[in-house]
Amino acid sequence: MSLMHHSSGVETPTGASCTAITVGEHILGRYRIRELPMRLRGTERMGGIFYPMRGPLKGVRENYRIIRSTLDPRSPWQFRRSLVMLGPFLRLKNYTMLGADRLKKLYELVGSVTAEGVPGDIVECGVAFGGSAAVMAHSLRCHGARRTIWLLDSFEGLPRPTREDGELAASHYRIGWCKGDAAVAQDMLTRFGLPAGDARVVPGWFEDTLPTADITEISLLHIDADLYASVRLCLEVLYDRISHGGYLVVDDYGSWPGCRGAVDEFFERRGASPGLRWIDSDAVYHVVERASP
């Protein structure tokens, strides 16, 4: 491996033997001091929950985890593709609670529906501050495609859990739990390359907005709604609008019993076995296959 010196004094790895970790360390040195404007009086706001301000070393470790999770050294082509994702992931880390594996999968699935010509809009139910939506907007730009992205969220926090969500959700619930911001989410789409006319941000509770949303055809449906009633309603209203070859992605399937119960019951009632595929220990996705008419 050779090293190329820049005027900045940072040594840039070059050559075929360059590994993901070495390049990651270089990029970490470039990005580790960059922080996004999410600071609120000595706290950091993520998903409506306030955490103590993280020290600089913890921020470096977090960036390093993102780098190691994102970069793919299996082949030069996969490495180059993963490198395209890395900068945006570091920039938006304070706007999402999704890990790098899930963000990578969303990026890849948007690329897949683009390459395969699957018709339909991209729909996200459960938005918070728009970090995962920004990844999908970035993927559209990188693949030279345009689609409408719908963002549906109460932007008032999660609704009250029901019995199906279990004791843990009930014990943690408070008004405004996981509250997002519609203006920030809209701004994230713009900053990551989505033309203003292609964004549809729909504030309000799902039971009020989903029945009247003018969504006719979906290529990718991303549900990050946590709770039983919300996930069930999203599936009942939107699943049949996903095109053949499109994707359903569900966060929280592995961690919240209400979410998992809503998904399992939905497909059981239909007598279907969706063949859910794990993204990580928490999220799953599913390729939608429609019978020929």
N, C-alpha and C positions, 0 to 999 in steps of 0.2 A: 504494500500500500504506500502511495506517495502522498505528500501533503503540499497543498498550494496555499501560499500566504497571501492574505488580503491586506489592504492598507489599514483595516480596522484592527489588525493584530490577531484576528481569529484564524486558526489553522483549519482549512477546509479539507476533509478527506477526499481523495479522488482515487480512481482506479477500480478494477474489477473486484479486488479483495475487500473493498469497503463494506463494512457490516452495518446492520441496522442500529446497533448500539452505539458505534462510533459516530455515525451521522446524527443519531439522536442526541448524543452529548454535545455536538456542535450546535444543533438547533436549540437545545436547551439553553446554552450559553447566550444565544441571541434573544430568546423569548422569555426567560425566566423572570425578568424584572417588569415585564409588561402586564399591567393589571387593567381590568375593565372597570368602568365607573359604576360599581355596585356597592359602594361603601356608604354606610348609614351610621353616623355617630359611633364609630368604633366597633361596628358589627358588620358582618357580611350577610347579605340577603340572598337566599337560594330557595326557590319554590315556596315562598311565604313563610319559611322557618328561619329564624335568626340564629346564627352560629357565632361564637367568639371570633374576632379577627385572627386570621392565621398568620403565624410568623413567616419570615422569608424562607427559612429552611423547609418548612412544611410545604410552602408553595413550590419550591424547587423539586421536592420529592413527588408532589402531585403532577407537575409537568413531566417529570421523568416517567411516571407510570403511564401517562397518556402517550408519550413517545413510544414506549416499549409495546403498548397494546396496539398502537396504530400501524407502525411500520411493519411491512411484510417482506422478509428477505428471501422468500422461497424462489423467486426468479427476478431477473432485472425488470421485466414488465410489471410484475406485481409490486415490486419495490417502488417503481416510479409512480404507479397509481396510488399507492398508500401515501407517498410523499405529498401528493396533491391535497390529500385530506388533512394532513398534520397541522398546517398553519391555521386553518379555520377552527379545528378542534381546540387548539390552544387559545384562540381568540374568544371562543364562546363558552369556555368551561364554566364560567360563573352564571351562565344563563340557562343551564340545564342540570338536572340531576342524573341524566343518563350517562352510563360509562362509555368508554371508547368503543367497545365491541358493538354496542347497540347503535351508536352513531355511525359506525362503519357499515353496519348492515343496512341502515336506512339509505345511506349514500349509494350502496351497491344495488339495492332494489330499485331505486329511482333510475339508475343506469340501465338496469335490466328491462324495465317496462319501456324505456326509451328505445333500446336496441331491438326489442321484440315488437315494437309498434303497438303495444297494448293501449287501447283507447281509454280515456277518462281522466278526471281530475285527481289530484292528491288531496286527501282529507285527513286532518288530524283532530282528534277529539281529546281534549286535555292538553293545554298549550303552555301554561305557566308564563315564562318570559320568552318563549319562541326559539330556544336553542336548537331543539331537534328539527323544527321547521326550517331554521336557517341552514342546517346541513342539507336538507332536501332541496332547498332553493339553490344552494351552492352546487349540488350535483346536477341539477338541471342546466345551470350555466356551463359547467365543465363539459357536459355532454351536448351542448349546443341545442338544447330543447326548450320549448315553452309549454307550460301547463298551468292551469289555475290551481292555486293552493288555498284550500279552505281551512281556517283555524277556528274551531268551536270550543268555547270555554265560558264558564260563568264569569271568570275573572273576579269572583268574590270568594273563592276558596271552594273546598269540597262540600257537597251536601252532607247532611247528617247520616252516619252509617245506619244500616238496618241489621236485623238479627243475623242475616247471612254473612255479614262481614266479620263477625266474631268479636271477642272481648278486647283484643288488642286495639282494633280500630276504634271501638267505643271508648276505651280508656284514653286514647290519644286525641280524640276529636275536640276541637274548639272552633268557634266561628272564625272564619278567615283562614282556616288550615290550608296550606299550600296555595295561597292566593297569588295569582299572577297579575300581569299588567298588559292590557290590550295594546296600548300605545308603544310599549317596549317591543312587544311581539311584532307589530307592524314594522317598526323601525329595523328590527333584525332581518326581516325578509328583504327590505330595501338594501340594507348594507351588504347582504350576501348575494345580491345580483338579481333579485326577482323584479321584473317590471311592475310598476305600481298598479297597472290595470289587471295584473294576474293574481292579486292578493284579495282574498275575501275573509275578513276577520269578523266573526259573528259572536258578539258577547251575549250571554244569557244562559239560563239553565237548559239542559238538553231537552227536557220535556216541552219547553216552549219553543226552542229554535229548530230542533231536528225535523219535526213534521212539516215545517214550512220552508226549510232551506232548499233552494233550487239546485240540488245536486242530482244529476240524472245518471251519470256514469263515472265510475271510480276505477283508477288504475292501482292505487295504493291507499289502504285505509290503516291509519296508525291510531290505535286506541290506548291512551295513557290516562285512564279515568279512575283507576284504583278500586272503586267500590262496586258492589254487586249490581245495584239498580242502574247505575250509570253505564256500566259495561253492557249489561243486558239490553238496555234501550238502544245503545249505539249499534249493537249487532242486529237487533230486530228491525231497525229502520234502514240501516245502510248496507248490510252484508249482501243482500241480493242485487245491489247496484254495482258491485265489484265485477269488472269485466273478466272474461275467460283469460287466464294467464296473469291476472293481477294478484295482488298480495294483501293479506291481512297480517298486521303486526300488533301484538298485544303485550304491553308492559305489565308488570306486577303479577303475571300469572303464577310465578313461582314463589311470591312472597305474601300476597294478600288472598285469603281464602275466599272472600266474596268475589273477587275478579275471576279466580279459577273456577268457582262454582258457576258463575254466569256463563263462561265460555263452554264448560263441559255440558251444562244443561241445554244450551242452545243447540249444540250439535247432536246431543242425545235425542232431543225432541224431533229432530229431522232424520234420525236413524242414520247419521253420517259419521264417518271416521275421518276427520280432517287431516290426520297425519301431521300434527304440529311438530315443528322443528325448533329445538332450543337454540337461542342466540347466546345466552349466558345462563346463569342460574336463576334469572328472574323473568326474562322475556322470551316469547315464542313468535314464530311466524308460520304462515300457511299459504301455499299456492292454490289459488281458486281455479277449479276446473269445472266448466259448465258442460252439460251434455249437449250434443249437437241437436238442433231442432229437427 
